[in-house]
Amino acid sequence: MKVRFWGTRGSLPVAQRADAALAKIARALVAADGRRFASEAAAAAFARRELDFATYGSFGGATSCVEIEASEEAFVVCDMGSGLREFGLSALRRCAEGHPRVYHFFLSHMHWDHIMGFPYFRPAFETGATIVIHAGHADAEAALRRQQEEISFPVSFDELKARIQFVVHRPEEAFEAAGLEVSLVPQSHAHGSFGWRFDRPGKAVVYSTDAEHAPERMDDEVDFQDFFAGADLVIKDTMYSLGDTASLKLDLGHSSNLVGVDLCHAAGVKRLALFHHEPAYSDDDIQRMYDDTRRYEESVRGERPPLEVVCAYDGLEIEI
């Protein structure tokens, strides 16, 4: 299995400002301290070796869209945020090389940042493509149709050429799709959201975003520990630091980096991907949260196996 992150921000897309890019360049020049490089490749190698990711890279600005490459028979994608546009272009190139034009989408919920990419999903305009949209919400089709009404978008849902099917699932019923065993769990969020688990022999990936896990109610999280149990990778909504969650962001439907670590430790998860980054956070802010999360994981690990913590960014690929 391979996981590709096409969009990792929460709430709304963001773009890098010119002054932020300039600050990165200035910081890199100071760190270089007069060094000369024979090529761009040599300079890039120095940057990766000597600078933190927030300086030489970016966590990106597209909203939630994650591809799970686990089957040769279909594409598997979690959510349709603005990152879906780039995934669609990549999928078209792969289809030109022979990949079946079959797409299985798994929607966490219908908030705009998680469906806004669908009107720009090029394969939906292709005759011969098949799109299966899996959801825990009975109103998923209504939500996608509504955002393409004339007042909001120039191309109506009915003008799309692909064959589109909606399938609504219940949390207590696991099912098979695209060669995977799939299950879902309800989560605490406005209008409700659902986490998804994808299993194949010896491998498991969990996608759990837009879920609030309040620190004072962690004793009630046994269902999530069971859902996460033994997963190779949990992609987790860690939108806020614990301080923000406890003070400014209560009851907004998101959770913290440290709660994510606690849940994954309790469930015996191998790797946690911090995800759904706050749009107001700069790359430096996200880097600090990432560093804090790794230190916290080390401090609370005890006798348990290490939990690898990664910070998701647009373009990241993880082998499972």
C-alpha positions as CSV (number, residue, x, y, z in Angstrom):
1,M,0.0,0.0,0.0
2,K,1.1,3.6,-0.7
3,V,-0.5,6.7,0.7
4,R,-0.3,10.0,-1.2
5,F,-1.3,13.3,0.3
6,W,-2.9,15.7,-2.2
7,G,-4.3,18.1,0.3
8,T,-3.6,18.4,4.0
9,R,-5.0,21.8,5.2
10,G,-8.3,22.2,7.1
11,S,-11.2,24.6,6.7
12,L,-10.1,26.5,3.6
13,P,-7.2,26.5,1.1
14,V,-4.3,28.9,1.7
15,A,-1.5,30.1,-0.4
16,Q,2.1,31.1,0.5
17,R,2.5,34.9,0.7
18,A,5.4,36.5,-1.0
19,D,6.9,37.8,2.3
20,A,6.8,34.3,3.7
21,A,8.7,32.9,0.7
22,L,11.2,35.8,1.0
23,A,11.7,34.9,4.7
24,K,12.5,31.3,3.8
25,I,15.1,32.4,1.2
26,A,16.7,34.8,3.7
27,R,16.9,32.2,6.4
28,A,18.5,29.7,3.9
29,L,21.1,32.2,2.8
30,V,22.1,33.0,6.4
31,A,22.4,29.2,7.1
32,A,24.5,28.8,3.9
33,D,27.0,31.3,5.4
34,G,28.7,32.1,2.1
35,R,28.9,28.6,0.7
36,R,29.0,28.2,-3.0
37,F,27.2,25.3,-4.8
38,A,28.2,23.8,-8.1
39,S,24.5,23.0,-9.0
40,E,21.0,23.4,-7.9
41,A,21.1,19.7,-6.9
42,A,24.0,20.4,-4.6
43,A,22.2,23.4,-3.1
44,A,19.0,21.2,-2.6
45,A,21.1,18.5,-0.9
46,F,22.5,21.1,1.5
47,A,19.0,22.5,2.3
48,R,17.6,19.0,3.1
49,R,20.6,18.2,5.3
50,E,21.0,21.5,7.2
51,L,17.6,23.2,7.2
52,D,14.3,22.3,8.7
53,F,11.4,21.4,6.4
54,A,9.6,24.7,7.2
55,T,12.5,26.6,5.7
56,Y,13.3,24.5,2.6
57,G,9.8,23.2,1.9
58,S,6.1,23.9,2.7
59,F,3.3,21.9,4.3
60,G,1.1,23.1,1.5
61,G,-2.3,24.8,1.2
62,A,-4.8,22.4,-0.4
63,T,-7.6,21.0,1.6
64,S,-8.2,17.4,2.5
65,C,-7.6,14.8,-0.2
66,V,-5.7,11.5,0.4
67,E,-5.1,8.7,-2.1
68,I,-4.6,5.1,-0.9
69,E,-2.9,3.1,-3.6
70,A,-3.9,-0.5,-2.7
71,S,-5.5,-2.0,-5.7
72,E,-4.8,-2.2,-9.4
73,E,-8.6,-2.3,-10.1
74,A,-9.5,1.2,-8.9
75,F,-8.4,4.4,-7.3
76,V,-9.2,4.9,-3.6
77,V,-9.5,8.5,-2.4
78,C,-10.5,9.9,1.0
79,D,-12.3,13.3,0.7
80,M,-12.6,15.7,-2.1
81,G,-11.0,18.9,-0.9
82,S,-9.2,21.3,-3.2
83,G,-6.3,18.8,-3.4
84,L,-8.6,16.7,-5.6
85,R,-7.8,18.8,-8.7
86,E,-4.1,17.7,-8.6
87,F,-5.1,14.1,-7.9
88,G,-7.4,14.2,-10.9
89,L,-4.7,15.3,-13.3
90,S,-2.4,12.6,-12.0
91,A,-5.1,10.0,-12.3
92,L,-5.7,11.0,-16.0
93,R,-2.0,10.4,-16.7
94,R,-2.1,7.0,-15.1
95,C,-5.3,6.1,-16.9
96,A,-3.5,6.9,-20.2
97,E,-1.0,4.3,-19.2
98,G,-3.7,1.7,-18.7
99,H,-5.1,2.2,-15.1
100,P,-8.8,1.4,-15.0
101,R,-11.0,4.6,-14.9
102,V,-12.7,3.6,-11.7
103,Y,-12.7,5.8,-8.6
104,H,-13.9,5.0,-5.1
105,F,-14.3,8.0,-2.9
106,F,-14.8,7.8,0.9
107,L,-16.2,11.0,2.4
108,S,-15.7,12.0,6.0
109,H,-18.5,14.6,5.9
110,M,-20.0,17.2,3.7
111,H,-18.4,20.4,4.9
112,W,-17.2,22.5,2.0
113,D,-13.4,22.1,2.5
114,H,-13.9,18.4,2.1
115,I,-16.0,18.4,-1.1
116,M,-15.0,21.7,-2.9
117,G,-12.6,20.0,-5.2
118,F,-15.2,17.8,-7.0
119,P,-16.3,20.4,-9.5
120,Y,-12.7,20.6,-10.7
121,F,-12.2,16.8,-10.8
122,R,-11.4,16.3,-14.5
123,P,-12.2,12.6,-14.6
124,A,-15.8,13.4,-13.7
125,F,-16.2,15.0,-17.2
126,E,-15.0,11.9,-19.0
127,T,-17.5,9.5,-20.6
128,G,-16.4,6.0,-19.6
129,A,-15.2,6.8,-16.1
130,T,-17.0,5.3,-13.1
131,I,-17.1,7.1,-9.8
132,V,-18.5,5.4,-6.6
133,I,-19.0,7.8,-3.7
134,H,-19.1,6.1,-0.3
135,A,-20.5,8.1,2.6
136,G,-22.0,7.7,6.1
137,H,-24.3,10.6,5.4
138,A,-27.6,10.1,3.5
139,D,-27.4,13.6,2.2
140,A,-24.1,13.3,0.4
141,E,-25.6,13.4,-3.0
142,A,-27.7,16.5,-2.1
143,A,-24.5,18.3,-0.9
144,L,-22.5,17.6,-4.0
145,R,-25.4,18.6,-6.3
146,R,-26.0,21.8,-4.3
147,Q,-22.5,23.1,-4.7
148,Q,-22.8,22.8,-8.5
149,E,-26.1,24.7,-8.7
150,E,-26.1,27.6,-11.2
151,I,-25.7,30.2,-8.4
152,S,-22.5,28.6,-7.3
153,F,-20.9,27.0,-10.3
154,P,-21.3,27.2,-14.1
155,V,-21.4,23.4,-14.7
156,S,-24.3,21.5,-13.2
157,F,-23.9,18.1,-11.6
158,D,-26.1,16.6,-14.3
159,E,-23.7,17.7,-17.0
160,L,-20.9,15.5,-15.7
161,K,-20.2,12.6,-18.1
162,A,-18.9,10.0,-15.7
163,R,-21.2,7.3,-14.3
164,I,-21.6,8.4,-10.7
165,Q,-23.1,6.2,-7.9
166,F,-23.7,7.1,-4.3
167,V,-23.6,4.4,-1.6
168,V,-24.5,5.1,2.0
169,H,-23.0,2.8,4.7
170,R,-23.8,2.2,8.3
171,P,-21.0,2.1,10.9
172,E,-21.8,-1.4,12.2
173,E,-21.5,-3.0,8.7
174,A,-18.0,-3.5,7.2
175,F,-17.9,-4.0,3.4
176,E,-15.6,-4.6,0.5
177,A,-14.6,-2.0,-2.0
178,A,-11.7,-1.9,-4.5
179,G,-10.2,-5.0,-3.1
180,L,-10.2,-3.7,0.5
181,E,-12.2,-4.4,3.6
182,V,-13.6,-1.1,4.7
183,S,-15.3,0.0,7.9
184,L,-16.4,3.3,9.3
185,V,-16.9,4.9,12.7
186,P,-19.0,8.0,13.7
187,Q,-17.1,11.0,15.0
188,S,-17.9,14.1,17.0
189,H,-18.2,17.0,14.6
190,A,-20.9,19.4,13.4
191,H,-23.5,17.5,11.3
192,G,-21.4,14.4,12.2
193,S,-18.4,12.9,10.5
194,F,-17.0,9.5,9.8
195,G,-13.6,7.9,10.1
196,W,-12.6,5.2,7.6
197,R,-10.4,2.1,8.1
198,F,-9.0,0.2,5.1
199,D,-7.7,-3.3,5.6
200,R,-6.0,-5.8,3.4
201,P,-4.0,-8.9,4.6
202,G,-1.3,-7.6,6.9
203,K,-1.9,-3.9,6.3
204,A,-4.3,-1.3,7.7
205,V,-4.7,2.4,7.1
206,V,-7.1,4.7,9.1
207,Y,-8.3,8.1,7.9
208,S,-9.9,10.0,10.8
209,T,-10.3,13.7,10.3
210,D,-12.7,16.4,11.7
211,A,-13.2,14.5,15.0
212,E,-13.1,16.1,18.4
213,H,-11.6,14.1,21.2
214,A,-11.8,16.3,24.3
215,P,-9.0,15.6,26.8
216,E,-11.4,15.4,29.7
217,R,-13.5,12.7,27.9
218,M,-10.7,10.4,26.8
219,D,-12.1,7.5,28.9
220,D,-15.0,7.5,26.4
221,E,-12.7,6.8,23.5
222,V,-12.5,3.0,23.7
223,D,-14.4,2.7,20.4
224,F,-11.7,4.7,18.6
225,Q,-8.9,2.6,20.2
226,D,-10.6,-0.4,18.8
227,F,-11.0,1.2,15.4
228,F,-7.4,2.3,15.3
229,A,-6.1,-1.0,16.8
230,G,-2.8,-2.2,15.2
231,A,-3.0,0.1,12.2
232,D,0.1,0.7,10.2
233,L,-0.9,4.3,9.7
234,V,-3.5,6.6,11.2
235,I,-4.1,9.9,9.4
236,K,-5.5,12.0,12.2
237,D,-7.0,15.4,12.5
238,T,-4.6,17.2,14.8
239,M,-5.7,20.7,13.8
240,Y,-4.8,22.5,17.0
241,S,-2.1,22.4,19.7
242,L,-3.4,21.1,23.0
243,G,-3.3,24.7,24.4
244,D,-5.5,26.0,21.6
245,T,-7.9,23.1,22.0
246,A,-8.4,23.5,25.7
247,S,-8.7,27.3,25.6
248,L,-9.9,28.8,22.3
249,K,-11.1,25.9,20.2
250,L,-13.5,23.9,22.4
251,D,-16.5,22.3,20.7
252,L,-15.3,23.3,17.2
253,G,-15.1,19.6,16.1
254,H,-11.3,19.2,15.9
255,S,-8.6,17.7,18.1
256,S,-5.0,18.2,19.2
257,N,-1.7,16.7,18.3
258,L,-1.1,15.3,21.8
259,V,-4.5,13.6,22.0
260,G,-3.7,12.0,18.7
261,V,-0.5,10.5,20.2
262,D,-2.4,9.2,23.2
263,L,-5.1,7.5,21.1
264,C,-2.5,5.9,18.8
265,H,-0.3,4.7,21.7
266,A,-3.4,3.1,23.4
267,A,-4.3,1.4,20.1
268,G,-0.9,0.1,19.3
269,V,-0.6,2.1,16.1
270,K,2.7,2.1,14.2
271,R,2.7,5.5,12.6
272,L,0.7,8.7,13.1
273,A,0.3,11.4,10.4
274,L,-0.6,14.8,11.7
275,F,-3.2,16.2,9.3
276,H,-5.9,18.9,8.6
277,H,-3.5,21.7,9.5
278,E,-5.0,25.0,10.8
279,P,-5.1,27.5,7.9
280,A,-3.9,30.3,10.1
281,Y,-0.7,28.4,11.1
282,S,2.4,29.2,9.1
283,D,4.9,26.5,8.1
284,D,7.0,27.5,11.1
285,D,3.9,27.0,13.4
286,I,3.3,23.6,12.0
287,Q,7.0,22.7,12.3
288,R,6.9,23.7,16.0
289,M,3.8,21.6,16.6
290,Y,5.5,18.6,14.8
291,D,8.6,19.0,16.9
292,D,6.5,19.3,20.1
293,T,4.5,16.2,19.1
294,R,7.6,14.0,18.7
295,R,9.0,15.2,22.0
296,Y,5.7,14.4,23.7
297,E,5.6,10.9,22.1
298,E,9.0,10.2,23.5
299,S,8.1,11.4,27.0
300,V,4.9,9.3,27.3
301,R,6.0,6.2,25.5
302,G,7.2,4.3,28.5
303,E,7.6,0.6,27.8
304,R,5.4,0.7,24.6
305,P,6.8,0.4,21.1
306,P,7.7,3.7,19.5
307,L,5.0,5.5,17.6
308,E,6.5,7.1,14.5
309,V,5.1,10.6,14.0
310,V,5.1,12.3,10.6
311,C,3.7,15.6,9.6
312,A,1.6,15.4,6.4
313,Y,2.2,17.9,3.6
314,D,0.9,18.2,0.1
315,G,3.0,15.8,-2.0
316,L,4.0,13.4,0.8
317,E,4.1,9.7,-0.1
318,I,4.2,7.0,2.6
319,E,4.9,3.3,1.8
320,I,3.0,0.9,4.1
